[in-house]
Amino acid sequence: MTNSREKELVKRIAKLAKQNRELEELVRKLQRKNEKLIRDNEKIKAVLENLSPGKLDKELYIEQKPRSLKFEMATVLFADIHGFSKISDKVDSEALMDELDEIFFAFNAIVKKYNIEKIKTIGDTYMCSGGIPVKNITNPVDVVMAAIEMQSFLRAFDKNGEEKSGKFWELKLGIHTGPVTAQSSGKKKVTYDIKGDTVNTASRIESVVEVGEIIISVMTYELVKEFFVCEYYGKLPVKYKDDLEMYIIEGIKPELSVDGKGLLPNKTFDIRFGLIQFTDMQEVILDKLEEELPGKLYYHNVKHTVDIVTEVELIGWGEGISDEEILLIKTAGLFHDVGHVVQYADHEYHGTLIAREMLPKYNYSEKQIDRICDVIMSTKLPPKPKDLLQSIICDADLDYLGRSDFIPVSNTLFKELKEQNMIGTLNDWNKLQVKFITGHQYFTKTARNLREVNKQKQIERISSLIED
């Protein structure tokens, strides 16, 4: 391994260690949240028990008031459609409004495609926001992609219009990312209205944009610059604050675009996006595990899943796999034990069923999902991996065999198996552990370098605990 390769691996290890600490903190927060939900549920039960049936019916029919929700990171887009100054007096105003409706209809389809919430239209201004009502980390990229598609649609629409009547429409787009307060209303169809400095700033950015341009704030720029060609545009004076730097979006980076024109993302774009989006999916799965795992799983818990996701990435980088393979192996690590929410036996298989149901929502291809499921199934004991990705996850799944915390971790597994009536005494367990570790061998070079030496020490430690 070259010096540069070693330095890169050290940097990645440091990054993973930091991510692991953040995830452990997330686990603690989830535990606290779960405890609060349990307490709140008990309070609600107590209130309902004290309500008479007639009073309860009356309470249920009280109209719900609009709810106010806080979102720490949303990306707001204002699209101002201009065309009236280019239209001759001969143009039918009713036909004009029909065209504007057609444009808005197309914009609705675009924002739906990118999981963006349409807020409202004000005259010829279209307003939408990413990151609400479902919080996600990808909303800045989603909104910029939607803006590029809106711009592309209107240019094509203009071209068709010019051929028919000589008129054309123009579009200005302003985007800003920050916290918003959203108020929801409605029962059958919930709508949202958003307020705050982020909304006002996005509107101000749009007001200074030249026609045909997409302008983003520096806040949005920092979150999307990996994906798009961004050129410095200038500063926007903001009352009581420092001037706001702005950037113009030229399109998707050529190396991330299908034809290099910056309009359509290629596979490399999708993989990079998927690695960011993985954070959102991980939070969903960790929540699911925290809420639905049986209480007697002392080893196969949330912490174990976090450890595996971290370890597969570490071993994966050490083995030199591609970015796409990193995404696939991390996804397999995230789902490899989620089947425990269904049943203990054959949890690997049930994990693949959950993965097949969920992953299409995150734009994984059928081929990618098939490979992820094969990797998950390879963790079924005894491990018999058939390729590198399967070898990586099998090594990560038994990584604790060569770690300094082996004894306390193995004790949690013993306690779990004891609860399942799958093991006898602790002495029986220690004998089984010595036999297993003696016959075990890590499959990847990276895991052997990291853990093999310590694993031999474990055999000596456990052997000293065995009673004849």
Secondary structure, DSSP 4 states (H G I P E B T S, - for coil): --HHHHHHHHHHHHHHHHHHHHHHHHHHHHHHHHHHHHHHHHHHHHHHHHS-HHHHHHHHTSPPPPEEEEEEEEEEEEEEEE-GGG--TTS-HHHHHHHHHHHHHHHHHHHHHTT-EEEEEETTEEEEEES-SS--TTHHHHHHHHHHHHHHHHHHHHHHHHHHHS---EEEEEEEEEEEEEEEE-SSS-EEEEESHHHHHHHHHHHHPPTT-EEEEHHHHHHHTTTEEEEEEEEE--TTSPPEEEEEEEEE-GGGBSSSSSSSB-HHHHHHHHHHHHHHHHHHHHHHHHHHS-TT-SSSSHHHHHHHHHHHHHHHHHTT--HHHHHHHHHHHHHTTGGGGT-STTHHHHHHHHHHHHGGGGT--HHHHHHHHHHHHTTSSSP---SHHHHHHHHHHTGGGGSTTHHHHHHHHHHHHHHTT----HHHHHHHHHHHHHH---SSHHHHHHHHHHHHHHHHHHHTT---
